[in-house]
Amino acid sequence: MNRSRDIKYLTQNKKETAISLAVGIYSLFVGLDVKKNPKLPYNPKGKKVNWERYENYFDEVTESKP
């Protein structure tokens, strides 16, 4: 975070920030059906991550190369 207004918002709205982070993390694991809100310019989609796709990813990117 490099904008003071963003930092101010996050520190003054800790409960909302924590809930938003928890919902985002939850949606990665199980997906999420988001209520449509006509006031929003777009409605987010909450598809779960296919973790099998990344089974060896972290081993490959952290492996030492000679």
DSSP file (Angstrom, degrees, kcal/mol; ACC not computed):
  #  RESIDUE AA STRUCTURE BP1 BP2  ACC     N-H-->O    O-->H-N    N-H-->O    O-->H-N    TCO  KAPPA ALPHA  PHI   PSI    X-CA   Y-CA   Z-CA
    1    1 A M              0   0    0      0, 0.0     3,-0.0     0, 0.0     0, 0.0   0.000 360.0 360.0 360.0 121.1    0.0    0.0    0.0
    2    2 A N        +     0   0    0      5,-0.0     2,-0.5     1,-0.0     3,-0.1   0.374 360.0  86.9-122.0   4.7    1.6    3.2   -1.1
    3    3 A R     >  -     0   0    0      1,-0.1     4,-2.2     2,-0.0     3,-0.3  -0.909  66.3-145.9-106.6 130.2   -1.4    5.6   -0.9
    4    4 A S  H  > S+     0   0    0     -2,-0.5     4,-2.6     1,-0.2     5,-0.2   0.847  99.6  56.1 -63.8 -32.8   -2.1    7.3    2.3
    5    5 A R  H  > S+     0   0    0      2,-0.2     4,-2.2     1,-0.2    -1,-0.2   0.872 107.9  48.6 -68.3 -34.1   -5.9    7.3    1.7
    6    6 A D  H  > S+     0   0    0     -3,-0.3     4,-2.6     2,-0.2    -2,-0.2   0.927 112.7  47.4 -67.9 -44.5   -5.8    3.5    1.2
    7    7 A I  H  X S+     0   0    0     -4,-2.2     4,-2.3     1,-0.2     5,-0.2   0.911 112.0  51.0 -61.4 -42.4   -3.8    3.0    4.4
    8    8 A K  H  X S+     0   0    0     -4,-2.6     4,-2.0    -5,-0.2    -1,-0.2   0.922 110.7  48.5 -61.1 -44.9   -6.2    5.3    6.2
    9    9 A Y  H  X S+     0   0    0     -4,-2.2     4,-1.6     1,-0.2    -2,-0.2   0.940 112.5  47.9 -61.6 -47.2   -9.3    3.3    4.9
   10   10 A L  H  < S+     0   0    0     -4,-2.6    -1,-0.2     1,-0.2     7,-0.2   0.881 115.0  44.8 -63.3 -38.5   -7.8   -0.1    5.9
   11   11 A T  H  < S+     0   0    0     -4,-2.3     3,-0.5     1,-0.2    -1,-0.2   0.801 116.7  44.8 -78.1 -27.6   -6.8    1.1    9.4
   12   12 A Q  H  < S+     0   0    0     -4,-2.0    -1,-0.2    -5,-0.2    -2,-0.2   0.642 118.4  43.3 -88.2 -14.5  -10.1    2.8   10.0
   13   13 A N     X  +     0   0    0     -4,-1.6     4,-2.4    -5,-0.2    -1,-0.2  -0.404  68.0 147.7-125.7  54.4  -12.2    0.0    8.7
   14   14 A K  H  > S+     0   0    0     -3,-0.5     4,-2.6     1,-0.2     5,-0.2   0.872  70.9  51.3 -61.6 -40.8  -10.5   -3.1   10.1
   15   15 A K  H  > S+     0   0    0      2,-0.2     4,-2.4     1,-0.2    -1,-0.2   0.944 112.6  45.0 -64.3 -47.5  -13.6   -5.2   10.5
   16   16 A E  H  > S+     0   0    0      1,-0.2     4,-2.4     2,-0.2    -1,-0.2   0.885 114.0  50.7 -63.2 -39.1  -14.7   -4.7    6.8
   17   17 A T  H  X S+     0   0    0     -4,-2.4     4,-2.4    -7,-0.2    -2,-0.2   0.921 110.9  48.2 -64.1 -44.5  -11.2   -5.3    5.6
   18   18 A A  H  X S+     0   0    0     -4,-2.6     4,-2.4     2,-0.2    -2,-0.2   0.906 112.6  48.5 -63.5 -42.3  -10.9   -8.5    7.6
   19   19 A I  H  X S+     0   0    0     -4,-2.4     4,-2.6     2,-0.2     5,-0.2   0.923 111.4  50.1 -64.2 -43.9  -14.3   -9.7    6.3
   20   20 A S  H  X S+     0   0    0     -4,-2.4     4,-2.2     1,-0.2    -2,-0.2   0.909 112.0  47.4 -62.1 -42.9  -13.3   -8.9    2.7
   21   21 A L  H  X S+     0   0    0     -4,-2.4     4,-2.5     2,-0.2     5,-0.2   0.918 112.1  50.1 -64.2 -43.2  -10.0  -10.8    3.0
   22   22 A A  H  X S+     0   0    0     -4,-2.4     4,-2.6     1,-0.2    -2,-0.2   0.913 111.4  48.1 -62.9 -43.0  -11.7  -13.8    4.6
   23   23 A V  H  X S+     0   0    0     -4,-2.6     4,-2.4     2,-0.2    -1,-0.2   0.908 111.5  50.9 -64.4 -41.4  -14.3  -13.9    1.9
   24   24 A G  H  X S+     0   0    0     -4,-2.2     4,-1.1    -5,-0.2    -2,-0.2   0.921 113.0  44.6 -62.3 -44.5  -11.6  -13.6   -0.8
   25   25 A I  H  X S+     0   0    0     -4,-2.5     4,-1.0     1,-0.2     3,-0.4   0.916 112.7  52.0 -65.8 -43.6   -9.6  -16.5    0.7
   26   26 A Y  H >X S+     0   0    0     -4,-2.6     4,-2.2     1,-0.2     3,-0.8   0.908 105.7  55.0 -58.4 -43.3  -12.7  -18.6    1.2
   27   27 A S  H 3X S+     0   0    0     -4,-2.4     4,-1.6     1,-0.3    -1,-0.2   0.795  99.7  61.3 -65.8 -27.0  -13.7  -18.2   -2.5
   28   28 A L  H 3< S+     0   0    0     -4,-1.1    21,-2.8    -3,-0.4    -1,-0.3   0.864 112.4  37.7 -63.4 -34.7  -10.3  -19.4   -3.6
   29   29 A F  H << S+     0   0    0     -4,-1.0    -2,-0.2    -3,-0.8    -1,-0.2   0.851 137.6   9.5 -87.8 -36.7  -11.0  -22.8   -2.0
   30   30 A V  H  < S-     0   0    0     -4,-2.2    18,-0.3     1,-0.2    -3,-0.2   0.475  97.5-119.0-125.2  -4.3  -14.7  -23.3   -2.6
   31   31 A G     <  -     0   0    0     -4,-1.6     2,-0.3    -5,-0.4    16,-0.3  -0.149  25.9-119.6  81.7 172.6  -15.9  -20.7   -5.0
   32   32 A L  B     -A   46   0A   0     14,-3.2    14,-0.8    -5,-0.1     2,-0.8  -0.956   3.2-141.8-157.7 131.1  -18.5  -18.1   -4.3
   33   33 A D        -     0   0    0     -2,-0.3     2,-0.4    12,-0.1    12,-0.1  -0.868  29.5-154.9 -93.4 111.7  -21.9  -17.2   -5.6
   34   34 A V        -     0   0    0     -2,-0.8     2,-0.1    10,-0.3    12,-0.0  -0.724  17.6-115.6 -92.7 134.0  -22.0  -13.4   -5.5
   35   35 A K        -     0   0    0     -2,-0.4     2,-0.3     1,-0.1    -1,-0.1  -0.448  34.4-115.0 -64.9 135.7  -25.3  -11.6   -5.2
   36   36 A K        -     0   0    0     -2,-0.1    -1,-0.1     7,-0.1     7,-0.1  -0.570  29.9-166.6 -75.3 134.1  -25.9   -9.4   -8.3
   37   37 A N    >   -     0   0    0     -2,-0.3     3,-1.8     1,-0.1     5,-0.1  -0.962  14.2-157.3-124.2 111.8  -26.1   -5.8   -7.5
   38   38 A P  T 3  S+     0   0    0      0, 0.0    -1,-0.1     0, 0.0    -2,-0.0   0.672  91.5  65.0 -64.3 -14.8  -27.4   -3.5  -10.3
   39   39 A K  T 3  S+     0   0    0     -3,-0.0    -3,-0.0     3,-0.0     0, 0.0   0.664  87.0  85.3 -80.4 -16.2  -25.6   -0.5   -8.7
   40   40 A L  S <  S-     0   0    0     -3,-1.8     3,-0.1     1,-0.1    -3,-0.0  -0.607  79.4-133.7 -86.9 146.6  -22.2   -2.1   -9.5
   41   41 A P  S    S+     0   0    0      0, 0.0     2,-0.3     0, 0.0    -1,-0.1   0.767  91.3   3.8 -69.4 -23.4  -20.5   -1.6  -12.9
   42   42 A Y  S    S-     0   0    0     -5,-0.1    -5,-0.0     2,-0.0    -3,-0.0  -0.976  72.3-124.7-153.0 159.4  -19.7   -5.3  -12.9
   43   43 A N        -     0   0    0     -2,-0.3    -7,-0.1    -3,-0.1    -9,-0.0  -0.945  31.1-125.6-111.0 124.3  -20.4   -8.4  -10.7
   44   44 A P        -     0   0    0      0, 0.0     2,-0.4     0, 0.0   -10,-0.3  -0.261  16.1-137.5 -67.5 153.5  -17.4  -10.4   -9.6
   45   45 A K        -     0   0    0    -12,-0.1     2,-0.3     2,-0.0   -12,-0.1  -0.893   7.2-158.2-109.9 142.6  -17.2  -14.1  -10.2
   46   46 A G  B     +A   32   0A   0    -14,-0.8   -14,-3.2    -2,-0.4     2,-0.3  -0.559  22.0 166.0-122.5  68.6  -15.9  -16.4   -7.5
   47   47 A K        -     0   0    0     -2,-0.3   -16,-0.3   -16,-0.3     2,-0.1  -0.610  38.9-113.9 -81.5 142.0  -14.7  -19.6   -9.1
   48   48 A K        -     0   0    0     -2,-0.3     2,-0.3   -18,-0.3   -19,-0.2  -0.419  32.4-105.8 -74.7 152.7  -12.6  -21.9   -7.0
   49   49 A V        -     0   0    0    -21,-2.8     2,-1.4   -22,-0.1     3,-0.1  -0.569  21.3-127.4 -78.2 136.9   -8.9  -22.4   -7.9
   50   50 A N    >   -     0   0    0     -2,-0.3     3,-1.3     1,-0.2     4,-0.4  -0.698  29.4-176.0 -83.1  90.5   -8.0  -25.7   -9.4
   51   51 A W  G >  S+     0   0    0     -2,-1.4     3,-1.2     1,-0.3    -1,-0.2   0.769  74.3  68.2 -65.5 -26.3   -5.2  -26.5   -6.9
   52   52 A E  G >  S+     0   0    0      1,-0.3     3,-1.5     2,-0.2    -1,-0.3   0.822  90.5  64.7 -61.8 -29.1   -4.2  -29.7   -8.8
   53   53 A R  G <  S+     0   0    0     -3,-1.3    -1,-0.3     1,-0.3     3,-0.3   0.808 106.6  42.2 -62.1 -29.4   -3.0  -27.5  -11.6
   54   54 A Y  G <> S+     0   0    0     -3,-1.2     4,-0.7    -4,-0.4     3,-0.5   0.125  77.1 122.3-104.5  19.3   -0.3  -26.0   -9.3
   55   55 A E  T <4 S+     0   0    0     -3,-1.5     4,-0.2     1,-0.3    -1,-0.2   0.872  90.2  18.7 -51.7 -46.8    0.7  -29.3   -7.7
   56   56 A N  T  > S+     0   0    0     -3,-0.3     4,-2.3    -4,-0.2    -1,-0.3   0.398  99.3 100.0-105.1   0.8    4.4  -29.0   -8.6
   57   57 A Y  H  > S+     0   0    0     -3,-0.5     4,-2.4     1,-0.2     5,-0.2   0.918  82.7  45.6 -56.6 -51.2    4.5  -25.3   -9.3
   58   58 A F  H  X S+     0   0    0     -4,-0.7     4,-1.3     1,-0.2    -1,-0.2   0.846 112.7  51.2 -67.9 -32.9    6.0  -24.2   -6.0
   59   59 A D  H  > S+     0   0    0     -4,-0.2     4,-0.8     2,-0.2    -1,-0.2   0.911 112.0  48.3 -65.7 -41.0    8.7  -27.0   -6.1
   60   60 A E  H  < S+     0   0    0     -4,-2.3     3,-0.3     1,-0.2    -2,-0.2   0.898 113.4  44.7 -67.8 -41.8    9.6  -25.9   -9.6
   61   61 A V  H  < S+     0   0    0     -4,-2.4    -1,-0.2     1,-0.2    -2,-0.2   0.720 117.2  44.6 -79.5 -19.0    9.9  -22.2   -8.9
   62   62 A T  H  < S+     0   0    0     -4,-1.3    -1,-0.2    -5,-0.2    -2,-0.2   0.502  85.6 115.1 -99.8  -4.2   11.8  -22.6   -5.7
   63   63 A E  S  < S-     0   0    0     -4,-0.8     2,-0.3    -3,-0.3    -3,-0.0  -0.430  71.8-116.1 -67.1 135.6   14.2  -25.3   -7.0
   64   64 A S        -     0   0    0     -2,-0.1    -1,-0.1     2,-0.0    -2,-0.1  -0.541  24.1-150.1 -74.7 135.2   17.9  -24.1   -7.1
   65   65 A K              0   0    0     -2,-0.3    -1,-0.0     1,-0.1     0, 0.0  -0.898 360.0 360.0-105.4 134.4   19.4  -23.9  -10.6
   66   66 A P              0   0    0      0, 0.0    -1,-0.1     0, 0.0    -2,-0.0   0.514 360.0 360.0 -71.3 360.0   23.2  -24.5  -10.9
